[in-house]
Amino acid sequence: MAATPSSTAPEQVRSGTRGADRAAVTHTLRLPQSVWARAGLPADVECTGSTVREVLDDACRRAPALGPYLVPGERTLPASVRVFVDDRSVRDLAVALGPGATVRLVVPSAGG
């Protein structure tokens, strides 16, 4: 893909650049076992969006059982949920995603 002034490179995930000008592409949302097992979903869900928030919103549309875990309507995540984009921790859900990014959710769990 040729670079244009409005295109976003994968490096912009690291710098926090917003993705409002990007066309939606497919990404992988990787869910922890505690979520996918209870929601009856596969561990990896294919979603579209140009930002983390858009991917989470798309995931909730595709799999409503994710709603209690993701809280997309509030435009935020519970403080205990961590989000990683291609193995880099992010807190800003408006961060732009590079092509084919993997968004991974990590939720607290207790053993026993």
VEXKOLKE-751163 format. One line per 3 residues: their letters; for each residue x, y, z of N, C-alpha, C. Coordinates in steps of 0.02 Angstrom, whole numbers. Example, Ala and Ser with C-alpha at 12.3 -4.5 7.8 and 13.67 -1.06 7.14 Angstrom:
// VEXKOLKE-751163
AS	660,-284,390,615,-225,390,660,-165,390; 642,-112,354,684,-53,357,645,2,394
This chain:
// VEXKOLKE-751163
MAA	42,-59,0,0,0,0,44,61,0; 32,107,-46,72,168,-50,54,215,7; 104,247,34,93,293,89,62,358,62
TPS	12,381,97,-20,445,82,-22,485,146; -33,551,141,-34,591,202,-86,568,253; -141,537,230,-192,516,277,-188,443,297
STA	-138,406,269,-133,335,287,-99,328,354; -112,272,387,-85,260,453,-42,197,451; 20,202,469,66,146,471,59,109,537
PEQ	77,45,540,72,8,603,110,42,660; 163,78,645,202,111,697,160,162,736; 106,185,706,66,235,740,27,207,799
VRS	20,142,803,-9,111,863,35,129,922; 100,126,911,147,142,965,146,215,985; 134,259,936,137,330,951,70,358,972
GTR	16,318,969,-48,341,992,-87,381,941; -70,377,878,-106,414,826,-177,388,820; -225,432,811,-294,412,803,-307,384,734
GAD	-360,343,726,-373,309,664,-436,331,628; -459,392,639,-522,414,611,-523,414,535; -466,425,502,-465,429,430,-455,362,396
RAA	-448,309,433,-432,244,405,-494,206,385; -489,168,331,-542,122,313,-538,62,359; -596,33,375,-598,-24,420,-568,-85,385
VTH	-527,-121,422,-497,-183,398,-510,-237,451; -497,-299,433,-510,-354,479,-451,-362,528; -469,-373,591,-421,-384,644,-443,-445,684
TLR	-399,-471,724,-415,-527,768,-422,-501,839; -479,-516,870,-489,-502,941,-478,-568,977; -425,-571,1017,-408,-632,1054,-436,-626,1125
LPQ	-477,-673,1143,-512,-671,1208,-480,-721,1256; -480,-705,1321,-455,-753,1370,-505,-810,1379; -481,-867,1401,-524,-925,1409,-584,-911,1454
SVW	-573,-873,1507,-628,-859,1553,-685,-822,1519; -671,-787,1465,-723,-751,1428,-753,-795,1374; -710,-824,1330,-738,-860,1273,-774,-923,1295
ARA	-752,-956,1348,-786,-1017,1371,-856,-1001,1397; -863,-948,1436,-929,-930,1463,-975,-902,1410; -946,-867,1361,-987,-835,1309,-1002,-883,1251
GLP	-972,-943,1252,-983,-990,1198,-954,-968,1132; -896,-938,1134,-863,-911,1074,-796,-944,1063; -769,-936,1002,-700,-959,992,-652,-911,1027
ADV	-591,-932,1037,-541,-889,1070,-524,-828,1029; -527,-834,962,-512,-779,917,-574,-760,878; -592,-697,879,-650,-671,844,-626,-621,792
ECT	-644,-631,730,-626,-583,677,-673,-524,680; -644,-463,682,-683,-402,688,-656,-350,640; -696,-299,626,-673,-244,584,-673,-180,625
GST	-633,-132,602,-628,-67,634,-560,-38,624; -554,26,632,-489,58,624,-458,77,690; -496,70,745,-470,84,812,-488,26,858
VRE	-458,24,917,-474,-27,965,-548,-23,983; -574,36,995,-644,46,1013,-690,17,959; -675,30,895,-717,5,841,-715,-71,838
VLD	-658,-101,851,-653,-174,851,-695,-202,908; -692,-172,968,-732,-196,1024,-806,-187,1010; -826,-131,981,-896,-120,964,-920,-172,914
DAC	-878,-186,863,-896,-236,812,-902,-305,844; -857,-321,890,-860,-386,924,-925,-393,963; -948,-341,995,-1010,-344,1033,-1071,-351,987
RRA	-1067,-321,928,-1122,-330,879,-1124,-402,854; -1066,-431,842,-1061,-499,816,-1077,-551,870; -1058,-536,931,-1066,-584,987,-1091,-547,1048
PAL	-1157,-537,1053,-1185,-499,1109,-1166,-526,1178; -1147,-590,1183,-1127,-618,1248,-1064,-585,1275; -1027,-548,1233,-967,-513,1256,-984,-449,1294
GPY	-1044,-424,1286,-1064,-361,1317,-1045,-352,1389; -1060,-400,1433,-1043,-391,1504,-967,-384,1516; -927,-408,1470,-855,-405,1479,-824,-342,1450
LVP	-855,-315,1398,-824,-260,1361,-853,-191,1374; -916,-185,1391,-949,-122,1406,-938,-70,1351; -950,-85,1287,-936,-37,1234,-981,24,1235
GER	-1043,17,1258,-1089,73,1259,-1064,130,1303; -1025,114,1353,-997,165,1397,-933,194,1368; -911,166,1311,-851,190,1276,-789,182,1318
TLP	-789,134,1362,-731,121,1405,-730,47,1424; -679,27,1457,-673,-40,1484,-665,-36,1559; -685,-88,1594,-670,-88,1666,-595,-80,1678
ASV	-577,-47,1731,-506,-34,1745,-465,-98,1751; -498,-153,1770,-462,-216,1779,-446,-251,1713; -477,-230,1658,-465,-262,1594,-408,-227,1559
RVF	-360,-266,1535,-303,-239,1499,-310,-255,1425; -288,-209,1383,-291,-218,1311,-220,-215,1283; -205,-263,1240,-140,-264,1206,-153,-265,1131
VDD	-116,-224,1096,-119,-223,1022,-51,-247,998; -51,-304,965,11,-334,942,64,-335,997; 42,-359,1056,84,-368,1115,108,-303,1148
RSV	77,-247,1131,93,-183,1164,32,-160,1203; 41,-144,1267,-14,-123,1310,-39,-54,1287; -106,-47,1284,-137,17,1267,-194,30,1316
RDL	-205,92,1333,-263,111,1375,-311,155,1335; -286,187,1283,-327,231,1241,-361,190,1188; -427,183,1193,-464,142,1146,-471,175,1077
AVA	-451,237,1071,-453,271,1006,-389,262,966; -343,223,992,-279,213,957,-292,177,891; -257,199,839,-265,170,772,-232,101,770
LGP	-261,57,729,-234,-10,721,-200,-18,654; -144,-52,654,-111,-68,591,-149,-124,557; -136,-135,493,-172,-187,455,-164,-256,488
GAT	-220,-291,498,-219,-358,525,-195,-363,597; -205,-312,636,-182,-312,706,-217,-365,747; -184,-386,800,-214,-431,849,-226,-391,912
VRL	-289,-387,933,-308,-353,994,-323,-407,1045; -287,-405,1101,-294,-458,1152,-320,-427,1215; -372,-457,1244,-398,-436,1308,-371,-480,1363
VVP	-352,-450,1418,-329,-487,1477,-373,-465,1535; -407,-514,1565,-451,-499,1621,-422,-532,1684; -438,-503,1742,-413,-534,1804,-446,-602,1815
SAG	-409,-647,1844,-438,-712,1860,-410,-735,1927; -446,-779,1958,-425,-806,2022,-421,-881,2017; -370,-909,2044,-363,-982,2044,-386,-1011,2110
G	-391,-1075,2111,-412,-1103,2175,-409,-1177,2177
